[in-house]
Amino acid sequence: MESYIWPVYNFLFIFVFSISIVLIFILLFMKKNKKANINLALFILIIASTHFTHYLHIMDYKTIAFYLTFFSVPGISVAGVFIYFYAIFITGLTDRFKPVHLLHFIVFFIILIIFLISTLHYNFKIAASGKLQTYFVFLLGVGLINSSCYIFYTLLIIIKKYNRKIENYYSDIEQISFNWLFLLTTLLLVSLIYWCIGFWLSAFKIINIIEPLAFIINILLFIIIFFITIYYIINQPEIFKQNLVMNVEIDNPQIVSETNKYSKQNIDINKHNEYLDKLKLFMINNKPYLNEDLTIRDLSLETDIPIHHLSMVINNLLNKNFYTFINEYRVQEAINILSDPANKDANILSIAFRSGFNSKTTFNSAFRKIIGMTPTTYRDTQISKNNLSIID
């Protein structure tokens, strides 16, 4: 490979390694979402160590690089595990590390033991070649499969399950949505697979000629991931505690048993219709949706409708989640404001706040989704003169 590639690689490695160390310290010393952030820091530590091991190897510090493989190679197997723990902690699915969670590290310990035994069995001088290298490649493959399974599970189950929950509990999900984590986790999976494939191809002397370029691409991918992580963890509010409350109230055994009991008794549809009429009347007369922090628990207390019944009425009778239900009222409120000639010059942000939204971005997104255009376009076309009603 051209000689100029190596200086670029060295610079990028030092840069990404420095970012890794800084990000680890930020995560470890941040007070908000601390338990979740520790797991994310451990993941970054594993990724940084794999790059550092490779860097030492190409810089001809093969002895140090060899000993670091005792951490970096088995560590690949728990990279996905730490992403999984980060997700379950920050979504409030658990509030502490339990002894049973050690089961998630079984593959790591098995790989570590095999790694130690195989290393002791073969002479250190042939550590970089021959049968020992074959063990490295095999164990890395097992570790990658294990981490990939955990990351897939995190993507498909935990994050999706969490998003469904918050839409049935909160009326504003902009600050607590984990769409960014879905993107980040996907990128992490891609980068992890890319790194392992690069390792395998390098081990079998397939990509020696373009090896520096391949790892430069991988490092650039991690730089993107790190900056996304830094941005969101700094701007992410303290949501761990409030998610614990949400999960307790949604998944509380007593609530679940009561719901099952009522469903078995086939609650009279008239009772549900009574709740629905009561809810609609309360929404019109009291306008609880103007509270930007409204939750289904708040609405349950204000209407004196049991939270599980309130959820069933909204989900089953109206075929909506709580988030959509509340935002439709907010958008209708905005339409009413836009329909008033006195507000023809009103600032869109002020209208958003007056309607119960806490940001212009959320307001525009909800308005476009429900009405099909932005509030500005709606006002400009004067459709608001018809005082469109969107409430069922």
Phi, psi and omega per residue, in radians:
M1 nan 2.575 -3.133
E2 -0.965 2.544 -3.032
S3 -1.112 -0.442 -3.097
Y4 -1.225 -0.301 -3.137
I5 -1.164 -0.657 -3.066
W6 -1.117 -0.790 3.068
P7 -1.040 -0.663 3.100
V8 -1.109 -0.787 3.130
Y9 -1.067 -0.809 -3.136
N10 -1.038 -0.773 -3.132
F11 -1.109 -0.823 -3.115
L12 -1.137 -0.649 3.123
F13 -1.113 -0.839 3.134
I14 -1.049 -0.684 -3.140
F15 -1.117 -0.880 -3.087
V16 -1.223 -0.581 3.107
F17 -1.169 -0.686 3.106
S18 -1.134 -0.746 3.097
I19 -1.056 -0.723 -3.135
S20 -1.033 -0.827 -3.122
I21 -1.100 -0.784 3.138
V22 -1.082 -0.783 -3.114
L23 -1.125 -0.662 3.097
I24 -1.080 -0.768 3.123
F25 -1.147 -0.699 3.103
I26 -1.041 -0.819 -3.109
L27 -1.132 -0.694 -3.085
L28 -1.247 -0.489 -3.050
F29 -1.842 -0.031 3.049
M30 -1.271 2.392 -3.097
K31 -1.430 -0.564 -3.110
K32 -1.408 2.474 3.118
N33 0.916 0.688 -2.981
K34 -1.043 -0.814 -3.089
K35 -1.088 -0.702 3.126
A36 -1.196 -0.734 -3.076
N37 -1.144 -0.522 3.102
I38 -1.067 -0.716 3.139
N39 -1.189 -0.647 3.094
L40 -1.178 -0.628 3.100
A41 -1.131 -0.689 3.115
L42 -1.147 -0.652 3.083
F43 -1.083 -0.819 -3.127
I44 -1.110 -0.632 3.101
L45 -1.059 -0.726 3.124
I46 -1.120 -0.812 -3.129
I47 -1.105 -0.743 3.134
A48 -1.105 -0.670 -3.110
S49 -1.185 -0.603 3.116
T50 -1.146 -0.738 3.096
H51 -1.169 -0.693 -3.121
F52 -1.145 -0.683 3.107
T53 -1.084 -0.800 3.124
H54 -1.116 -0.701 -3.126
Y55 -1.087 -0.781 3.121
L56 -1.100 -0.617 -3.131
H57 -1.150 -0.810 -3.110
I58 -1.287 -0.352 3.065
M59 -1.509 0.108 3.052
D60 1.270 0.405 2.982
Y61 -1.690 1.098 -2.948
K62 -1.198 -0.538 -3.139
T63 -1.163 -0.856 3.122
I64 -1.111 -0.729 3.141
A65 -1.063 -0.679 3.141
F66 -1.083 -0.791 -3.120
Y67 -1.187 -0.552 3.104
L68 -1.202 -0.414 3.112
T69 -1.123 -0.362 3.094
F70 -1.104 -0.404 3.100
F71 -1.770 -0.789 -2.996
S72 -1.242 -0.727 -3.116
V73 -1.202 -0.917 3.058
P74 -1.107 -0.505 -3.103
G75 -1.085 -0.505 3.122
I76 -1.002 -0.555 -3.096
S77 -1.206 -0.399 -3.121
V78 -1.884 0.049 3.088
A79 -1.011 -0.828 3.111
G80 -1.197 -0.525 3.114
V81 -1.110 -0.728 3.142
F82 -1.204 -0.586 3.035
I83 -1.133 -0.704 3.095
Y84 -1.060 -0.821 3.140
F85 -1.162 -0.648 3.074
Y86 -1.004 -0.786 -3.104
A87 -1.149 -0.787 -3.070
I88 -1.266 -0.478 3.085
F89 -1.298 -0.819 -3.050
I90 -1.294 -0.437 3.079
T91 -1.489 -0.081 3.085
G92 1.412 0.228 3.124
L93 -1.238 -0.335 2.997
T94 -2.576 2.718 -3.103
D95 -2.010 -0.058 3.139
R96 -2.817 2.787 3.093
F97 -1.390 2.250 -3.079
K98 -1.990 2.711 3.135
P99 -0.932 -0.600 -3.123
V100 -1.124 -0.415 -3.137
H101 -1.176 -0.291 3.107
L102 -1.104 -0.403 3.121
L103 -1.061 -0.460 3.141
H104 -1.216 -0.221 -3.090
F105 -1.818 0.183 -3.114
I106 -1.036 -0.822 -3.127
V107 -1.049 -0.708 3.127
F108 -1.043 -0.829 -3.110
F109 -1.168 -0.646 3.106
I110 -1.115 -0.814 3.127
I111 -1.093 -0.715 -3.136
L112 -1.096 -0.755 -3.141
I113 -1.131 -0.817 3.109
I114 -1.068 -0.695 3.136
F115 -1.072 -0.797 -3.127
L116 -1.155 -0.780 -3.116
I117 -1.112 -0.801 -3.120
S118 -1.151 -0.612 3.130
T119 -1.188 -0.729 3.128
L120 -1.212 -0.499 -3.098
H121 -1.269 -0.588 -3.104
Y122 -1.813 2.665 -3.140
N123 -1.158 2.385 -3.121
F124 -1.003 -0.544 -3.080
K125 -1.114 -0.397 3.122
I126 -1.859 0.407 -3.079
A127 -1.084 -0.542 -3.066
A128 -1.598 0.085 -3.112
S129 -2.612 3.135 3.028
G130 1.185 -2.581 -3.024
K131 -1.151 -0.619 -3.124
L132 -1.116 -0.679 3.098
Q133 -1.122 -0.607 3.080
T134 -1.084 -0.705 3.073
Y135 -1.064 -0.756 3.132
F136 -0.985 -0.855 -3.097
V137 -1.105 -0.749 -3.134
F138 -1.129 -0.824 -3.115
L139 -1.153 -0.633 3.089
L140 -1.112 -0.664 3.108
G141 -1.122 -0.754 3.099
V142 -1.098 -0.757 3.130
G143 -1.099 -0.712 3.123
L144 -1.107 -0.749 3.123
I145 -1.075 -0.762 3.138
N146 -1.082 -0.836 -3.137
S147 -1.136 -0.693 3.140
S148 -1.079 -0.703 3.109
C149 -1.074 -0.750 3.134
Y150 -1.161 -0.695 -3.134
I151 -1.200 -0.719 3.071
F152 -1.053 -0.741 3.133
Y153 -1.109 -0.719 3.111
T154 -1.082 -0.751 -3.124
L155 -1.169 -0.853 -2.959
L156 -1.467 -0.522 -3.037
I157 -1.871 -1.058 -2.967
I158 -1.168 -0.915 -3.070
I159 -1.164 -0.747 3.120
K160 -1.127 -0.732 3.115
K161 -1.081 -0.733 3.128
Y162 -1.110 -0.790 -3.133
N163 -1.073 -0.654 3.082
R164 -1.141 -0.670 -3.122
K165 -1.156 -0.827 -3.066
I166 -1.166 -0.523 3.107
E167 -1.262 -0.322 3.076
N168 -1.736 0.053 -3.099
Y169 -2.187 -0.718 -3.071
Y170 -1.838 2.649 3.063
S171 -1.677 -0.186 3.071
D172 -2.365 2.059 -3.050
I173 -2.063 0.150 -3.067
E174 -1.033 -0.786 -3.057
Q175 -1.442 -0.256 -3.076
I176 -2.064 0.113 3.089
S177 -1.294 2.559 -3.135
F178 -1.974 0.604 3.031
N179 -1.086 -0.599 3.120
W180 -1.149 -0.629 3.136
L181 -1.208 -0.583 3.069
F182 -1.076 -0.810 3.108
L183 -1.105 -0.803 -3.105
L184 -1.093 -0.778 -3.126
T185 -1.126 -0.667 3.092
T186 -1.095 -0.777 3.113
L187 -1.112 -0.658 3.123
L188 -1.114 -0.720 3.127
L189 -1.115 -0.775 3.127
V190 -1.073 -0.799 -3.106
S191 -1.169 -0.632 3.134
L192 -1.148 -0.787 3.101
I193 -1.107 -0.749 -3.130
Y194 -1.064 -0.774 -3.118
W195 -1.108 -0.776 -3.113
C196 -1.152 -0.712 3.094
I197 -1.088 -0.734 3.098
G198 -1.059 -0.682 3.117
F199 -1.122 -0.775 -3.128
W200 -1.116 -0.828 -3.124
L201 -1.102 -0.642 3.106
S202 -1.196 -0.714 -3.116
A203 -1.101 -0.588 -3.131
F204 -1.668 0.254 3.048
K205 1.050 0.612 -3.119
I206 -1.605 -0.588 -3.062
I207 -2.093 0.530 -3.134
N208 -0.964 -0.628 -3.055
I209 -1.215 -0.682 -3.079
I210 -1.894 0.243 -3.084
E211 -0.913 -0.849 -3.134
P212 -1.014 -0.744 3.139
L213 -1.111 -0.698 3.129
A214 -1.070 -0.755 -3.125
F215 -1.327 -0.457 3.034
I216 -1.108 -0.757 3.104
I217 -1.064 -0.741 3.130
N218 -1.127 -0.720 3.128
I219 -1.132 -0.718 3.108
L220 -1.074 -0.662 3.091
L221 -1.099 -0.725 3.120
F222 -1.209 -0.564 3.073
I223 -1.077 -0.754 3.089
I224 -1.063 -0.795 -3.140
I225 -1.067 -0.778 -3.103
F226 -1.112 -0.711 -3.131
F227 -1.213 -0.654 3.047
I228 -1.071 -0.772 -3.138
T229 -1.082 -0.837 -3.122
I230 -1.038 -0.771 -3.111
Y231 -1.063 -0.820 -3.031
Y232 -1.369 -0.600 -3.137
I233 -1.257 -0.492 3.095
I234 -1.285 -0.666 -3.100
N235 -1.573 -0.173 -3.136
Q236 -1.281 2.210 3.135
P237 -1.283 3.043 3.068
E238 -1.271 1.766 -3.068
I239 -2.029 -0.159 -3.089
F240 -1.041 -0.847 -3.084
K241 -1.163 -0.739 -3.111
Q242 -1.241 -0.482 3.059
N243 -1.224 -0.572 3.052
L244 -1.066 -0.753 3.119
V245 -1.089 -0.787 3.140
M246 -1.024 -0.835 -3.098
N247 -1.154 -0.643 3.108
V248 -1.107 -0.775 -3.070
E249 -1.296 -0.547 3.135
I250 -1.434 -0.699 -3.045
D251 -1.806 0.133 -3.128
N252 -0.945 2.212 -3.098
P253 -0.946 -0.635 -3.121
Q254 -1.162 -0.727 3.131
I255 -1.133 -0.755 -3.139
V256 -1.088 -0.764 -3.108
S257 -1.164 -0.660 3.123
E258 -1.142 -0.736 3.135
T259 -1.072 -0.781 3.119
N260 -1.099 -0.690 -3.126
K261 -1.097 -0.798 -3.132
Y262 -1.142 -0.668 -3.115
S263 -1.171 -0.607 3.123
K264 -1.186 -0.615 -3.137
Q265 -1.414 -0.051 3.098
N266 0.982 1.239 -3.095
I267 -0.882 2.414 -3.135
D268 -0.998 2.239 -3.137
I269 -1.060 -0.472 3.110
N270 -1.120 -0.594 3.113
K271 -1.164 -0.724 3.110
H272 -1.155 -0.719 3.096
N273 -1.127 -0.604 3.076
E274 -1.114 -0.760 3.088
Y275 -1.088 -0.699 -3.114
L276 -1.133 -0.776 3.113
D277 -1.106 -0.727 3.129
K278 -1.102 -0.716 -3.134
L279 -1.136 -0.832 -3.114
K280 -1.099 -0.712 3.121
L281 -1.116 -0.725 3.138
F282 -1.143 -0.699 -3.139
M283 -1.100 -0.692 -3.118
I284 -1.262 -0.780 -3.030
N285 -1.401 -0.625 -3.022
N286 -1.839 -0.303 3.122
K287 0.841 0.970 -3.135
P288 -1.145 -0.354 -3.117
Y289 -1.159 -0.236 3.099
L290 -1.256 -0.244 3.031
N291 -1.423 1.927 -3.040
E292 -1.154 -0.339 -3.125
D293 -1.779 0.285 -3.089
L294 -1.038 2.352 3.032
T295 -2.091 2.927 3.135
I296 -1.165 -0.470 3.070
R297 -1.153 -0.751 3.106
D298 -1.056 -0.801 -3.118
L299 -1.152 -0.608 3.095
S300 -1.095 -0.762 3.141
L301 -1.181 -0.664 -3.097
E302 -1.273 -0.597 -3.106
T303 -1.634 -0.202 -3.078
D304 1.076 0.601 3.038
I305 -1.883 2.181 3.141
P306 -0.883 2.438 -3.013
I307 -1.031 -0.655 -3.135
H308 -1.227 -0.611 3.081
H309 -1.229 -0.700 3.122
L310 -1.066 -0.740 3.115
S311 -1.120 -0.725 3.140
M312 -1.135 -0.699 3.138
V313 -1.095 -0.810 -3.103
I314 -1.190 -0.776 -3.070
N315 -1.321 -0.747 -3.008
N316 -1.580 -0.763 -3.105
L317 -1.436 -0.630 -3.125
L318 -1.738 -0.181 -3.132
N319 0.970 0.753 3.127
K320 -2.409 2.778 2.941
N321 -1.588 2.946 -3.069
F322 -1.046 -0.718 -3.107
Y323 -1.041 -0.833 3.133
T324 -1.168 -0.728 -3.135
F325 -0.983 -0.846 -3.102
I326 -1.237 -0.731 -3.089
N327 -1.207 -0.431 3.045
E328 -1.159 -0.670 3.066
Y329 -1.177 -0.660 3.120
R330 -1.141 -0.736 3.114
V331 -1.151 -0.680 3.080
Q332 -1.089 -0.675 3.081
E333 -1.094 -0.719 3.120
A334 -1.126 -0.688 3.112
I335 -1.084 -0.727 3.119
N336 -1.084 -0.687 3.119
I337 -1.189 -0.769 3.139
L338 -1.152 -0.448 -3.125
S339 -1.314 -0.337 -3.117
D340 -1.400 2.051 3.137
P341 -0.957 -0.466 -3.130
A342 -1.164 -0.314 -3.105
N343 -1.830 0.304 -3.049
K344 -1.114 -0.414 3.134
D345 -1.906 0.171 -3.110
A346 -1.162 2.495 3.102
N347 -1.171 2.385 -3.103
I348 -1.059 -0.658 3.139
L349 -1.121 -0.698 3.129
S350 -1.153 -0.624 3.090
I351 -1.148 -0.690 3.105
A352 -1.033 -0.823 -3.139
F353 -1.131 -0.711 -3.129
R354 -1.182 -0.363 -3.120
S355 -1.630 -0.099 3.116
G356 1.865 -0.069 3.090
F357 -1.442 2.673 -3.116
N358 -1.868 0.051 3.075
S359 -2.766 2.726 3.133
K360 -1.198 -0.610 -3.123
T361 -1.089 -0.840 3.127
T362 -1.111 -0.708 3.135
F363 -1.057 -0.900 -3.139
N364 -1.060 -0.728 -3.125
S365 -1.120 -0.826 -3.132
A366 -1.159 -0.725 -3.129
F367 -1.106 -0.776 -3.141
R368 -1.129 -0.700 -3.113
K369 -1.144 -0.680 -3.053
I370 -1.518 -0.728 -3.062
I371 -1.694 -0.474 3.136
G372 1.714 0.075 3.114
M373 -2.723 2.933 3.134
T374 -1.341 2.794 3.098
P375 -1.021 -0.654 -3.140
T376 -1.118 -0.796 3.118
T377 -1.110 -0.707 3.134
Y378 -1.048 -0.787 -3.128
R379 -1.196 -0.707 -3.118
D380 -1.108 -0.625 -3.131
T381 -1.486 -0.089 3.073
Q382 1.025 0.528 3.047
I383 -1.179 -0.424 -3.087
S384 -1.094 -0.283 3.112
K385 -1.055 -0.466 3.139
N386 -1.407 -0.108 -3.134
N387 0.871 0.983 -3.098
L388 -0.937 2.333 3.085
S389 -1.881 2.281 -3.137
I390 -2.039 0.015 -3.118
I391 -1.522 2.274 3.132
D392 -1.181 nan nan
